[in-house]
Amino acid sequence: MKQVLILLYIIFFTSSVFATPQKTPAYDAVLSNYSYDFDVEYFNFSSQGQQLKMAYSYLPAKGDKPVVTLLHGKNFNGHYWTTTANYLQEQGYGVLIPDQIGFGKSSKPTNYQYSFASLASHTHALMASLKIEKSIVLGHSMGGMLASRFALMYPSATTKLILLNPIGLENYLDYVDYKDTDFFYKSELAKTPAGVKKYQQKNYYDGNWNSQFEALTHFITGQIQGPDKEQVAWVNAKTYDMIFTQPVITEFSNFTMPVKLIIGTRDRTGPGRNWKKQGVDYELGRYDKLGKSAAALIPNAQLFELEDLGHLPHIEDFERFKAVFSKALETK
């Protein structure tokens, strides 16, 4: 009888453990209890009458190798650059990984005018504080728009510009209706963990999913369930405005540094495609075409296309990304 009871206990205990899904921990606005793979420091400064903290990780270069500054996308933070940063360090490069104001572990002021120009200015000030006079600048997704603005504002500090599946290869308001921040705030508040996974699985990974992809959603789903949900939603809503009202594609001909475009051609990211202007039949987000058209606007640009990869080549297939990334780094 005793053995039967023990067996029943084991069956009950194991079935309870495996039947209960593990819930992502709740995270506050600045991801206080969310760990990054590298040590995080803070750059303190004043902007728009507010004291702000910009989180960053800095891995110094070896010898005379340059620094590569990695600029994250809108739905991400510096943490998703780990594999890229480790590869760069192995090659001797220095690596600077900031979380922009409004993102990651950095301050998230709600009463703030977010712009690519202001974020570029903060990044430049951070570099100056670390005595980084020049850098290769790599921007992914929304970070590509920021990297472009940075290169236009600080050409002497940008030795090379690398754009990895950047958004902003189209001037979105040419094709879509303008939406107020309240529209995006409502959308942000309606997000659910299941919805985040569904969106990323479909739009980033062509229906595929694994533990690495899942882990990159944890900070989002944790903040959805966290104590600062409304603050995070409002800041996320405000930063959408930059994407639609501050185009960079119109200034691509002004780049004076070498520019490399790395494009996963399966990508179909097209902000605003669900509210296109009446009568517009233009298809947003055709990266199989956008890479070529963007490269044609940039003096002496070099285009690297990765067939069958989507919006995050450095996450989806790092080995394939690494092969072209190394060429982009080495070529003039």
LUMKOL-885118 format. One record per residue: z, x, y of N, C-alpha, C in turn; residue in one letter. Coordinates in steps of 0.1 Angstrom, whole numbers, padded with zeros to 4 digits, always signed. Layout:
ZXYZXYZXYa
...
END
This chain:
+0000+0008-0012+0000+0000+0000+0000+0009+0013m
+0008+0019+0012+0009+0028+0024-0005+0035+0027k
-0012+0039+0016-0025+0045+0017-0035+0035+0023q
-0034+0023+0019-0043+0012+0025-0041+0010+0040v
-0028+0010+0043-0025+0008+0058-0030+0020+0066l
-0028+0032+0061-0033+0044+0068-0048+0043+0069i
-0055+0039+0059-0070+0038+0059-0074+0028+0069l
-0067+0016+0070-0070+0006+0080-0068+0011+0094l
-0057+0019+0096-0054+0024+0109-0065+0034+0113y
-0070+0042+0104-0081+0052+0108-0093+0044+0111i
-0097+0034+0103-0109+0026+0106-0108+0019+0120i
-0096+0013+0123-0094+0006+0135-0095+0016+0147f
-0088+0028+0146-0087+0037+0156-0101+0043+0160f
-0108+0047+0149-0122+0053+0152-0132+0043+0157t
-0131+0031+0152-0141+0021+0157-0138+0017+0171s
-0125+0017+0175-0121+0014+0189-0126+0025+0198s
-0125+0038+0194-0129+0049+0202-0144+0049+0205v
-0151+0047+0194-0166+0048+0195-0172+0035+0200f
-0165+0024+0199-0171+0011+0204-0169+0010+0219a
-0159+0018+0225-0156+0017+0239-0165+0027+0247t
-0174+0022+0256-0182+0032+0264-0173+0040+0273p
-0176+0052+0275-0168+0061+0284-0173+0058+0299q
-0163+0053+0307-0166+0050+0321-0166+0062+0329k
-0176+0063+0338-0176+0075+0348-0164+0074+0357t
-0157+0085+0359-0146+0084+0369-0150+0080+0383p
-0141+0074+0390-0144+0070+0404-0143+0082+0413a
-0153+0083+0422-0153+0094+0432-0152+0089+0446y
-0146+0097+0454-0145+0094+0468-0157+0098+0476d
-0157+0097+0489-0169+0099+0497-0174+0114+0496a
-0164+0123+0495-0168+0137+0495-0166+0144+0481v
-0166+0135+0471-0166+0140+0457-0155+0150+0454l
-0143+0147+0459-0131+0156+0458-0128+0160+0444s
-0130+0151+0434-0126+0155+0420-0139+0156+0411n
-0150+0159+0418-0163+0161+0411-0166+0176+0411y
-0167+0182+0400-0169+0197+0399-0183+0201+0400s
-0186+0212+0408-0199+0219+0408-0197+0231+0399y
-0209+0237+0396-0209+0249+0387-0206+0262+0395d
-0207+0261+0408-0205+0273+0416-0193+0270+0426f
-0186+0281+0430-0176+0279+0440-0181+0273+0452d
-0174+0263+0458-0178+0256+0470-0170+0261+0482v
-0177+0265+0493-0170+0268+0505-0174+0258+0516e
-0168+0259+0528-0170+0249+0538-0173+0256+0551y
-0184+0251+0558-0187+0255+0571-0183+0245+0581f
-0173+0248+0590-0168+0238+0599-0175+0240+0613n
-0179+0228+0618-0186+0229+0631-0185+0215+0638f
-0188+0215+0651-0188+0202+0658-0202+0198+0661s
-0204+0185+0660-0217+0179+0662-0216+0164+0667s
-0222+0160+0677-0222+0147+0683-0207+0142+0685q
-0199+0151+0690-0185+0148+0693-0176+0147+0681g
-0180+0152+0669-0172+0150+0657-0171+0164+0650q
-0159+0166+0644-0157+0178+0636-0162+0175+0622q
-0171+0184+0617-0177+0181+0604-0175+0193+0595l
-0176+0191+0582-0175+0201+0572-0188+0201+0563k
-0194+0212+0563-0207+0213+0555-0203+0221+0542m
-0204+0215+0530-0201+0222+0518-0213+0231+0514a
-0211+0242+0508-0221+0251+0503-0216+0260+0493y
-0226+0265+0485-0223+0277+0476-0233+0288+0480s
-0227+0300+0480-0236+0312+0483-0234+0323+0473y
-0245+0327+0467-0245+0337+0457-0253+0349+0464l
-0247+0360+0467-0253+0371+0474-0264+0377+0466p
-0274+0383+0473-0285+0390+0467-0281+0403+0461a
-0289+0408+0452-0287+0422+0447-0298+0431+0453k
-0294+0442+0458-0303+0451+0465-0309+0445+0477g
-0323+0447+0478-0330+0442+0490-0337+0429+0487d
-0333+0422+0477-0340+0409+0474-0336+0399+0485k
-0345+0390+0488-0342+0380+0499-0334+0369+0494p
-0329+0361+0503-0321+0349+0500-0331+0337+0499v
-0328+0328+0489-0336+0316+0487-0326+0304+0491v
-0330+0296+0501-0321+0285+0504-0327+0272+0498t
-0318+0265+0490-0323+0254+0482-0318+0241+0489l
-0327+0232+0492-0324+0220+0499-0326+0208+0490l
-0316+0200+0488-0316+0189+0478-0323+0177+0483h
-0326+0168+0474-0332+0155+0477-0321+0144+0481g
-0326+0132+0484-0317+0122+0489-0307+0117+0478k
-0312+0115+0466-0304+0110+0455-0296+0121+0447n
-0295+0132+0454-0289+0144+0447-0280+0152+0456f
-0275+0163+0451-0267+0172+0460-0269+0186+0454n
-0262+0196+0459-0265+0209+0455-0262+0212+0441g
-0255+0204+0434-0251+0206+0420-0263+0207+0411h
-0274+0199+0414-0285+0199+0405-0294+0212+0405y
-0290+0221+0414-0298+0234+0415-0292+0245+0405w
-0282+0241+0397-0276+0252+0389-0285+0261+0381t
-0294+0255+0373-0303+0263+0365-0312+0271+0374t
-0318+0265+0384-0326+0272+0393-0319+0284+0400t
-0307+0282+0404-0299+0292+0411-0296+0304+0401a
-0292+0300+0389-0289+0310+0379-0302+0319+0376n
-0313+0313+0375-0326+0320+0373-0328+0330+0385y
-0326+0325+0397-0329+0333+0409-0319+0345+0409l
-0306+0342+0405-0297+0353+0405-0300+0364+0395q
-0306+0359+0383-0310+0369+0373-0321+0378+0378e
-0329+0373+0387-0340+0380+0393-0336+0389+0405q
-0323+0387+0409-0317+0395+0420-0317+0388+0433g
-0323+0376+0434-0323+0369+0447-0309+0364+0451y
-0307+0363+0464-0295+0356+0469-0298+0341+0469g
-0288+0333+0468-0290+0318+0468-0280+0311+0477v
-0286+0303+0486-0277+0295+0494-0280+0280+0491l
-0269+0273+0488-0271+0259+0483-0262+0250+0492i
-0267+0245+0503-0259+0236+0511-0260+0221+0506p
-0249+0214+0508-0249+0199+0508-0250+0195+0523d
-0261+0188+0526-0263+0184+0539-0252+0174+0544q
-0250+0173+0557-0241+0163+0562-0246+0149+0558i
-0237+0141+0552-0241+0128+0547-0243+0128+0532g
-0242+0140+0526-0245+0141+0512-0235+0150+0504f
-0234+0148+0491-0226+0157+0483-0211+0157+0487g
-0206+0170+0489-0192+0172+0492-0190+0173+0507k
-0201+0172+0515-0200+0174+0529-0195+0161+0536s
-0192+0162+0549-0187+0151+0557-0198+0140+0557s
-0193+0127+0558-0202+0116+0558-0198+0107+0570k
-0201+0111+0582-0197+0103+0594-0206+0090+0594p
-0200+0079+0597-0207+0067+0597-0213+0064+0611t
-0207+0070+0621-0212+0068+0635-0219+0081+0639n
-0231+0083+0634-0238+0095+0635-0253+0093+0635y
-0260+0100+0644-0275+0099+0644-0281+0110+0634q
-0284+0105+0622-0290+0114+0612-0304+0117+0615y
-0308+0130+0615-0322+0133+0617-0325+0146+0610s
-0337+0148+0606-0341+0161+0600-0339+0173+0609f
-0340+0171+0622-0338+0181+0632-0324+0185+0632a
-0314+0176+0632-0300+0179+0632-0296+0186+0619s
-0301+0181+0608-0298+0188+0595-0303+0202+0594l
-0315+0204+0600-0321+0217+0600-0313+0226+0609a
-0308+0221+0620-0300+0229+0629-0287+0233+0623s
-0281+0224+0615-0268+0227+0608-0271+0238+0598h
-0282+0237+0591-0285+0247+0580-0287+0260+0586t
-0294+0261+0598-0296+0273+0605-0283+0279+0610h
-0274+0271+0615-0261+0276+0619-0253+0281+0607a
-0254+0274+0596-0247+0279+0584-0252+0293+0580l
-0266+0295+0580-0272+0307+0577-0267+0318+0586m
-0266+0315+0599-0262+0325+0609-0247+0329+0607a
-0239+0319+0603-0225+0323+0600-0223+0332+0588s
-0233+0332+0579-0233+0341+0567-0242+0353+0570l
-0247+0355+0582-0255+0366+0586-0268+0367+0578k
-0273+0355+0575-0287+0354+0568-0297+0352+0579i
-0304+0362+0582-0314+0361+0593-0327+0354+0589e
-0331+0357+0576-0344+0352+0571-0341+0347+0557k
-0349+0337+0553-0348+0331+0539-0361+0325+0535s
-0363+0325+0522-0373+0317+0515-0366+0303+0515i
-0373+0293+0519-0367+0279+0519-0375+0270+0509v
-0367+0265+0500-0373+0256+0490-0366+0242+0492l
-0375+0232+0493-0370+0218+0495-0376+0209+0484g
-0368+0201+0478-0372+0191+0468-0370+0177+0474h
-0380+0168+0471-0379+0154+0475-0377+0153+0490s
-0366+0145+0494-0363+0145+0508-0360+0158+0514m
-0355+0167+0505-0353+0181+0510-0366+0188+0514g
-0377+0183+0509-0390+0188+0513-0393+0185+0527g
-0389+0173+0531-0391+0169+0545-0382+0177+0554m
-0370+0179+0550-0360+0188+0557-0365+0202+0558l
-0369+0208+0547-0374+0221+0547-0386+0223+0556a
-0395+0213+0556-0406+0213+0565-0402+0214+0580s
-0392+0205+0583-0387+0205+0597-0380+0218+0600r
-0373+0223+0591-0366+0236+0593-0377+0247+0596f
-0387+0248+0588-0398+0258+0590-0405+0256+0603a
-0407+0244+0608-0413+0242+0620-0404+0245+0632l
-0391+0243+0630-0381+0246+0641-0378+0261+0641m
-0377+0267+0629-0373+0281+0628-0382+0290+0620y
-0395+0291+0625-0405+0299+0618-0401+0313+0615p
-0394+0319+0625-0390+0334+0623-0380+0335+0612s
-0372+0325+0609-0362+0325+0599-0367+0321+0585a
-0379+0317+0585-0385+0312+0572-0396+0321+0567t
-0393+0329+0558-0403+0339+0553-0413+0332+0544t
-0409+0322+0537-0418+0314+0529-0413+0300+0527k
-0422+0290+0526-0418+0276+0524-0423+0272+0511l
-0414+0267+0502-0418+0261+0489-0414+0247+0489i
-0424+0238+0487-0421+0224+0486-0423+0219+0472l
-0413+0213+0466-0412+0209+0453-0412+0194+0452l
-0423+0188+0448-0424+0173+0448-0417+0167+0461n
-0422+0171+0473-0415+0166+0485-0420+0152+0487p
-0411+0143+0492-0416+0131+0498-0421+0135+0512i
-0427+0125+0519-0432+0128+0533-0446+0134+0533g
-0453+0133+0521-0467+0137+0521-0476+0126+0526l
-0469+0115+0530-0476+0104+0536-0468+0100+0548e
-0474+0094+0558-0467+0088+0569-0464+0074+0566n
-0452+0071+0561-0450+0058+0555-0452+0046+0564y
-0448+0047+0576-0449+0036+0585-0464+0032+0588l
-0473+0041+0584-0487+0037+0585-0491+0026+0575d
-0482+0024+0565-0485+0015+0554-0475+0005+0551y
-0462+0007+0556-0452-0002+0552-0445-0008+0565v
-0438-0019+0563-0431-0025+0574-0418-0017+0577d
-0413-0016+0589-0401-0010+0592-0389-0019+0588y
-0379-0013+0582-0367-0020+0578-0355-0014+0585k
-0346-0023+0590-0334-0020+0597-0324-0014+0587d
-0314-0006+0592-0304+0000+0583-0296-0011+0575t
-0295-0023+0581-0288-0034+0574-0295-0037+0561d
-0308-0036+0561-0316-0039+0548-0312-0029+0537f
-0311-0016+0541-0308-0006+0531-0293-0006+0527f
-0285-0010+0537-0270-0011+0533-0268-0022+0523y
-0274-0033+0524-0273-0044+0514-0278-0039+0501k
-0289-0032+0501-0295-0027+0488-0285-0016+0482s
-0279-0008+0490-0270+0002+0485-0257-0004+0479e
-0252-0015+0485-0240-0022+0480-0243-0029+0467l
-0256-0032+0465-0259-0040+0453-0262-0031+0441a
-0261-0017+0443-0264-0008+0431-0253-0009+0421k
-0257-0008+0408-0248-0008+0397-0251+0005+0388t
-0242+0010+0380-0245+0021+0372-0257+0019+0363p
-0258+0007+0357-0269+0004+0349-0282+0004+0356a
-0282-0001+0369-0294-0001+0377-0298+0013+0381g
-0289+0022+0383-0292+0036+0387-0299+0043+0375v
-0293+0041+0363-0299+0047+0351-0313+0041+0349k
-0315+0028+0350-0328+0022+0348-0338+0027+0358k
-0335+0029+0371-0344+0034+0381-0348+0048+0378y
-0338+0057+0375-0341+0071+0373-0349+0073+0360q
-0345+0066+0350-0352+0067+0337-0367+0064+0338q
-0369+0053+0345-0383+0048+0347-0391+0057+0356k
-0385+0060+0368-0393+0066+0379-0392+0082+0378n
-0382+0088+0372-0381+0102+0372-0386+0108+0359y
-0383+0101+0348-0384+0108+0335-0394+0101+0325y
-0402+0092+0331-0412+0085+0322-0406+0078+0310d
-0394+0072+0312-0388+0065+0301-0379+0073+0293g
-0379+0086+0294-0370+0094+0286-0356+0095+0292n
-0347+0099+0283-0333+0100+0288-0325+0109+0279w
-0316+0117+0285-0308+0126+0277-0295+0129+0285n
-0286+0137+0279-0273+0139+0285-0274+0146+0298s
-0284+0155+0300-0286+0162+0313-0290+0152+0324q
-0299+0144+0321-0304+0134+0330-0292+0124+0334f
-0285+0120+0323-0273+0111+0325-0263+0118+0335e
-0260+0130+0332-0250+0137+0340-0253+0137+0355a
-0266+0138+0359-0270+0138+0373-0268+0125+0380l
-0265+0114+0372-0262+0101+0378-0247+0099+0380t
-0239+0108+0375-0224+0105+0375-0218+0104+0389h
-0223+0113+0398-0217+0113+0411-0221+0100+0418f
-0233+0094+0416-0237+0082+0422-0229+0070+0416i
-0229+0069+0403-0221+0058+0397-0207+0059+0399t
-0201+0071+0401-0187+0073+0404-0184+0068+0418g
-0193+0071+0427-0191+0066+0441-0193+0051+0442q
-0202+0045+0434-0204+0031+0434-0190+0024+0430i
-0183+0031+0421-0170+0025+0416-0158+0031+0424q
-0161+0039+0434-0150+0046+0441-0144+0039+0453g
-0134+0045+0459-0127+0038+0470-0134+0038+0483p
-0145+0046+0484-0152+0047+0497-0167+0041+0495d
-0168+0032+0487-0181+0026+0484-0189+0022+0496k
-0182+0015+0505-0188+0009+0517-0193+0021+0527e
-0184+0031+0528-0188+0042+0537-0200+0049+0531q
-0200+0052+0518-0211+0059+0512-0224+0051+0513v
-0223+0038+0511-0235+0029+0512-0240+0029+0526a
-0232+0029+0536-0237+0029+0550-0243+0042+0554w
-0238+0053+0550-0244+0066+0553-0257+0067+0545v
-0257+0063+0532-0270+0063+0525-0281+0055+0532n
-0276+0043+0537-0285+0035+0544-0291+0041+0557a
-0282+0048+0564-0286+0054+0577-0296+0065+0574k
-0294+0073+0563-0303+0084+0561-0317+0080+0556t
-0319+0067+0552-0332+0063+0549-0341+0063+0562y
-0335+0060+0573-0343+0059+0585-0351+0071+0588d
-0345+0083+0585-0352+0096+0588-0365+0096+0580m
-0365+0091+0568-0377+0092+0559-0389+0084+0565i
-0386+0073+0571-0396+0064+0576-0400+0067+0591f
-0391+0072+0599-0393+0073+0613-0395+0088+0618t
-0394+0097+0609-0395+0111+0613-0405+0119+0604q
-0417+0115+0604-0427+0121+0596-0429+0136+0598p
-0433+0144+0588-0436+0158+0590-0450+0161+0586v
-0457+0152+0579-0471+0154+0574-0480+0156+0586i
-0477+0150+0598-0485+0151+0610-0485+0165+0616t
-0476+0174+0611-0474+0187+0617-0477+0199+0607e
-0482+0195+0595-0484+0205+0585-0494+0216+0589f
-0503+0213+0598-0512+0223+0603-0506+0234+0611s
-0493+0232+0615-0486+0241+0624-0478+0251+0617n
-0477+0251+0603-0470+0261+0596-0476+0275+0598f
-0467+0284+0600-0472+0298+0603-0468+0308+0591t
-0460+0303+0582-0455+0311+0571-0463+0307+0558m
-0463+0315+0548-0469+0311+0535-0462+0299+0530p
-0470+0289+0525-0465+0277+0520-0470+0275+0506v
-0461+0272+0497-0464+0269+0483-0460+0255+0479k
-0469+0247+0473-0466+0234+0469-0465+0234+0454l
-0454+0229+0448-0453+0227+0434-0452+0212+0431i
-0461+0207+0424-0463+0193+0423-0463+0188+0408i
-0453+0180+0404-0455+0173+0391-0464+0161+0394g
-0475+0161+0387-0486+0151+0391-0483+0137+0386t
-0473+0136+0377-0470+0122+0372-0462+0115+0382r
-0456+0122+0392-0447+0116+0402-0454+0104+0409d
-0448+0093+0411-0453+0082+0419-0443+0077+0429r
-0434+0086+0434-0424+0082+0444-0431+0078+0457t
-0429+0065+0461-0435+0060+0473-0425+0051+0480g
-0417+0057+0489-0407+0049+0497-0414+0038+0504p
-0409+0025+0503-0415+0014+0510-0426+0006+0503g
-0429+0011+0491-0440+0004+0484-0438-0011+0481r
-0425-0015+0481-0422-0029+0479-0422-0038+0492n
-0425-0031+0503-0426-0039+0515-0438-0034+0524w
-0449-0033+0517-0461-0028+0524-0466-0038+0535k
-0473-0034+0545-0478-0042+0555-0488-0052+0549k
-0489-0064+0555-0499-0074+0550-0513-0068+0550q
-0520-0069+0540-0534-0065+0539-0536-0050+0535g
-0525-0043+0534-0526-0029+0530-0527-0028+0515v
-0538-0022+0510-0539-0020+0495-0538-0005+0491d
-0534+0003+0500-0533+0017+0498-0521+0019+0488y
-0523+0028+0478-0513+0031+0468-0505+0043+0472e
-0492+0040+0474-0483+0051+0478-0479+0060+0466l
-0476+0072+0469-0470+0081+0459-0479+0086+0448g
-0492+0087+0450-0501+0093+0440-0501+0108+0442r
-0491+0115+0435-0489+0129+0437-0500+0137+0430y
-0508+0131+0421-0519+0138+0416-0530+0139+0426d
-0529+0132+0437-0539+0133+0449-0532+0139+0461k
-0519+0136+0463-0512+0140+0475-0510+0155+0476l
-0508+0162+0465-0507+0177+0465-0519+0183+0471g
-0531+0179+0466-0544+0184+0471-0546+0181+0486k
-0543+0169+0490-0545+0165+0504-0536+0172+0513s
-0523+0174+0509-0514+0181+0517-0518+0196+0518a
-0522+0202+0507-0526+0216+0507-0538+0218+0517a
-0546+0209+0518-0558+0210+0526-0554+0210+0541a
-0542+0205+0544-0538+0204+0558-0531+0217+0563l
-0526+0225+0553-0518+0236+0556-0526+0249+0555i
-0526+0257+0566-0533+0270+0566-0529+0279+0554p
-0538+0283+0546-0536+0292+0535-0525+0287+0525n
-0524+0274+0523-0515+0269+0513-0519+0272+0499a
-0509+0273+0490-0512+0275+0476-0506+0263+0468q
-0514+0257+0459-0509+0245+0452-0508+0249+0437l
-0496+0245+0432-0494+0246+0417-0491+0232+0412f
-0500+0227+0403-0498+0214+0398-0493+0215+0383e
-0483+0206+0380-0478+0206+0367-0481+0192+0361l
-0491+0192+0352-0495+0179+0346-0484+0173+0338e
-0483+0160+0338-0474+0153+0330-0459+0155+0333d
-0456+0161+0344-0442+0161+0349-0441+0153+0361l
-0429+0147+0363-0427+0138+0374-0419+0144+0386g
-0410+0136+0391-0404+0139+0404-0395+0151+0404h
-0390+0155+0392-0380+0166+0391-0384+0176+0381l
-0395+0184+0384-0399+0193+0374-0389+0204+0370p
-0380+0207+0379-0370+0217+0376-0359+0212+0368h
-0358+0199+0366-0348+0193+0357-0355+0188+0344i
-0367+0183+0345-0374+0177+0334-0378+0188+0324e
-0384+0199+0329-0389+0209+0320-0388+0223+0328d
-0376+0229+0328-0374+0241+0336-0383+0252+0332f
-0386+0254+0320-0394+0265+0315-0408+0264+0322e
-0414+0252+0322-0427+0250+0328-0426+0252+0343r
-0415+0247+0349-0413+0249+0364-0411+0264+0367f
-0403+0271+0359-0401+0285+0361-0413+0293+0362k
-0423+0290+0353-0435+0297+0352-0443+0297+0366a
-0444+0286+0372-0451+0285+0385-0442+0289+0396v
-0429+0286+0395-0419+0290+0406-0419+0305+0408f
-0419+0312+0397-0420+0327+0398-0432+0332+0405s
-0443+0325+0402-0456+0329+0409-0455+0325+0424k
-0449+0314+0427-0447+0310+0441-0438+0320+0449a
-0428+0325+0442-0419+0334+0448-0426+0348+0451l
-0434+0352+0441-0440+0366+0442-0453+0367+0450e
-0460+0356+0451-0473+0357+0458-0471+0356+0473t
-0479+0363+0481-0478+0362+0495-0485+0350+0501k
END
